[in-house]
Amino acid sequence: MALSQAVLFSLFVSVLLPPFCISIRSVPRKEFNGDSGFPFIEAPEYRNGVGCSVSSSKHFVSSCDPSLVHIAMTLDSEYLRGSIAAVHSVLKHSSCPENVFFHFITAEFDPANPRILSQLVRSTFPSLNFKVYIFREDTVINLISSSVRQALENPLNYARNYLGNILDQCVDRVIYLDSDLVVVDDIHKLWSTKLAGSRVIGAPEYCHANFTKYFSDQFWANPVLSRVFATRNPCYFNTGVMVMDLVKWREGNYQRRIENWMEVQRKRRIYELGSLPPFLLVFAGNVEPIDHRWNQHGLGGDNLRGDCRSLHPGPVSLLHWSGKGKPWARLDSGKPCPLDRSWEPYDLYKGFDNDRMKDKSDGVLRPSQEGYSSYL
Ligand SMILES: *[C@@H]1O[C@H](CO)[C@@H](O)[C@H](O)[C@H]1NC(C)=O
């Protein structure tokens, strides 16, 4: 597919930008209370351990460097604090943090414009390898139907569908991560996931979940539509954590396949959620199953109430506050859920409590033989 007819985007490398000189409109001025003028404190510098492959250039890492682990995330003013915590968590637990390259997708019309977001990431993580891309919202705006929760209608939620076009063509694999999660294990382990045969994406699958409920009665009653699952054994998976083979993705035109289902949805209302169901329609039953430890999802409660949830049994490599409740909001409100305390050590926001970073022992997930299953 020609780039011009697909998602249009522009990109720039943030290291080339001039120093910070403007504040972010979406955050009240009184909360810019530190030396740098940024709402986040600078993260500790995380260095490669022994045995990490060294990239070709120490000072300018190209995203085409084969030694890199690629991570794509969205970056917007609303979930910014979550994204920053997620990046921090990846670096903190990575065996080779300098080999991780972040691809941040920003919205063209975000109140904090992409340039400011880029400067903010640079000030928080001075030696991070990253690029910021601008996602043209008009690419998807006409494809989005209303859903059960308004946040699910944010065009950036659909950016994961366009990574094959947005990222440099030399990037042949990427880990997509949502902004409401923290990684508490070495991301290189997830990166090394093999996608067998023709499988294009990998994700933890949940075959005991009732798959029927993700689609409307109208969908199941229509044999032309529902036969999409006739030759598969579809299982639910969460699109907040995915390993994606971008070579197979581009070759198979998966972006278009997902868009086709979004067009069906606009005419016939075949599901209630936002960006997830079209992924299920295209991939469910053909997903490389990844260990459940890599997406302990649902910690934000359901889509309406945001109630407290506990972990699923088994080890934990990634905690994901999918659902309505977000840990930063619940912590700020003074009514956190117990597991929100394990998000807190990764928070770099300095708007509320500058001493918080000094004692990070509360609620930290500590490594055990199993990984990070013991919760203190
Ligand atoms: C699955 O969900 C559908 C729709 O909500 C319901 O009709 C069906 O009984 C459920 N199946 C099971 C096994 O719970």
The ligand as an SDF file (V2000), in Angstrom:
LIG
                    3D

 14 14  0  0  0  0  0  0  0  0999 V2000
  -21.5490  -16.3320   26.7860 C   0  0  0  0  0  0  0  0  0  0  0  0
  -22.1140  -15.0510   26.5970 O   0  0  0  0  0  0  0  0  0  0  0  0
  -23.3090  -15.0700   25.8500 C   0  0  0  0  0  0  0  0  0  0  0  0
  -23.6890  -13.6330   25.5560 C   0  0  0  0  0  0  0  0  0  0  0  0
  -23.4850  -12.7910   26.6370 O   0  0  0  0  0  0  0  0  0  0  0  0
  -24.3750  -15.8320   26.6260 C   0  0  0  0  0  0  0  0  0  0  0  0
  -25.5850  -15.8460   25.9040 O   0  0  0  0  0  0  0  0  0  0  0  0
  -23.8680  -17.2570   26.8340 C   0  0  0  0  0  0  0  0  0  0  0  0
  -24.7820  -17.9700   27.6290 O   0  0  0  0  0  0  0  0  0  0  0  0
  -22.5090  -17.2510   27.5020 C   0  0  0  0  0  0  0  0  0  0  0  0
  -21.9570  -18.5960   27.5330 N   0  0  0  0  0  0  0  0  0  0  0  0
  -21.4670  -19.1620   28.6160 C   0  0  0  0  0  0  0  0  0  0  0  0
  -20.9260  -20.5480   28.4530 C   0  0  0  0  0  0  0  0  0  0  0  0
  -21.4300  -18.6020   29.6960 O   0  0  0  0  0  0  0  0  0  0  0  0
  1  2  1  0
  1 10  1  0
  2  3  1  0
  3  4  1  0
  3  6  1  0
  4  5  1  0
  6  7  1  0
  6  8  1  0
  8  9  1  0
  8 10  1  0
 10 11  1  0
 11 12  1  0
 12 13  1  0
 12 14  2  0
M  END
$$$$
